[in-house]
Each structure stands twice: as structure tokens, then as C-alpha cells.
């Protein structure tokens, strides 16, 4: 089955341009240097699935003319990955039964706390997003696709990426355990975190992710969760031919 992936956002938690910054990337005229917070949209079999709902989800959904949404997969509970949940409202009203939100045990308590009015069902004024939390405890089927959670390390925290068919999406990782590396063989498309060149305690660097890409051997690797240290065109010129920076609005196909 063919699937299409759209990069909704390729930026780090503060986005690019970053508020109050006049660096050459934040003031760049290259549209590829404008990076909203990190998320992707998957379309297959007539269904639409998001990985994460960023604070920029409203802008992303309008830009990509999203008309329906059938599920969300959450990687973890940090603000730049969950705060767009409330903007699911208009899409949730269009789907019978609401939108299922798939999340691991490490993410669910924060979602319930941050969006208490959504999940406690006692908000009397209406207009609440129609969503339902589904806890993930291993691989599962989603609209005919096998979803394989991939444990990764984000600083001192275990979070998750996801593999669907020949595509894997990993963001916010400083380390990929050996067992997870084995889950990432034989890929057509791979997304890896690559915040910047300088080391960071909770994110991968460009150099480290290029090394991972070479070890894993995916046909196409895209680097995401990018900060304002990396000008798009200049950075791409230094990368191997099968490794590129992701960019907002990038579309590609893969097999499920």
C-alpha cells in the first residue's frame, strides 16, 4: 500500500525564526529556513494520521489544507509536541466517535493534566475536542498498517518514535538503543533528530545523525527538529547525497 508523508514542521521547540533573534537564518529569505515545530502527517488507505500536535498545528493544518484526521500518535509529552491538541476541535467534530490519540504511559498523565477540561468531560459550555486516549503497550494495527513503536532516549527520558512499513520517524533523541537500531533496518525513509552541530544533552547533532544514517542504510534520511544554527542550502551542501535536511511542506511517498 502506498502512503504519503507530509512534513508539517521541521523546527526545534522555539521554531525558526526564533522570537527576538536577528541571526542570518532567522532573517533568511529562503522559505526553507522557516521551520514550525516538529510533526508529520501520514496519508494511506483513505486515512490521515498525525505524529504529534505542535503549538503550530493550526497554522500547519491551514497551510496543508487538512480536511480530516483519523488518529494522532504521540512521541512524548513535551510542550512542542502536544500543545496543538486543542486545535483538533474542528477536525474532531467531523469524525464519528472523535479522534483516537495513541500515547504511551509516559505521555498520558501530562496530556490529562494539561488538557483537564477535555478529558474530565465536565466542561458544560461545549466546543471541546472529541478525542479518546488509547494507551500503547506494543505494536498495533492502525487502519491496516502495523505501527511499531521505537524506544529512544531523550536526555534521561525514554520516549518513542514510530515505524510504519518502510518509514520510521524519530525525533528528540540523544541516543538510540541497540535493540531499537535493529528495528530500523531495511527502511526507505528515515527521519532523525539533528538539532545543530554543537553537542546538546537531549538531542542528536548533524554529525551523529549522519553517522546513524550511514549505519542504518536507509535509502533516504531526513534530519528534523532543526534549530536556527543550520541554514538549509548551506547545510545540505555538506551532507551525503542520501541525507537531507527536512523542510516544512516536504512531501514524499513510501510503502506500508
Secondary structure, DSSP 4 states (H G I P E B T S, - for coil): -EEEEEEEE-B-TT-BSPTT--STTTT-S-GGG-B-BSEEEEEETTEEEEE---TTHHHHHHHTT-----EEE-----HHHHTTGGGGHHHHTTSTT-EEEEE-HHHHHHHHHHTHHHHS---TT-----EEEEE--S-EEETTEEEEEEEEEETTEEEEEEEETTEEE--S-SB--HHHHHTT-S-SEEEEE--BSS--SSS-BHHHHHHHHHHHT-SEEEEESB-TT--HHHHHTTS-TTEEE--TT-EEEEE-
